[in-house]
Amino acid sequence: MVGSGGNFLEPERVPEPTPCQFWREALTY
């Protein structure tokens, strides 16, 4: 799905943790 690191929401524009990072963390757990 999202492995790049933020496809729908650009991390540069969004100061908050992008959903990609959240997913990555969820996958880690």
C-alpha positions as CSV (number, residue, x, y, z in Angstrom):
1,M,0.0,0.0,0.0
2,V,2.0,2.9,1.3
3,G,5.7,2.2,1.6
4,S,7.1,5.3,0.1
5,G,6.3,7.5,3.1
6,G,3.2,9.6,2.4
7,N,1.4,9.4,-0.9
8,F,-2.0,11.0,-0.2
9,L,-0.6,13.6,2.2
10,E,2.8,15.2,1.7
11,P,4.9,15.2,4.9
12,E,6.3,18.5,3.9
13,R,3.0,20.2,3.8
14,V,1.6,18.3,6.8
15,P,3.4,19.1,10.0
16,E,1.6,16.3,11.8
17,P,2.8,12.7,11.5
18,T,1.7,11.4,8.1
19,P,-0.7,8.5,7.9
20,C,2.1,6.5,6.3
21,Q,4.3,6.8,9.4
22,F,1.3,5.7,11.5
23,W,0.8,2.7,9.3
24,R,4.5,1.8,9.5
25,E,4.4,2.0,13.3
26,A,1.2,-0.1,13.3
27,L,2.9,-2.7,11.1
28,T,5.9,-2.6,13.4
29,Y,3.7,-3.6,16.3
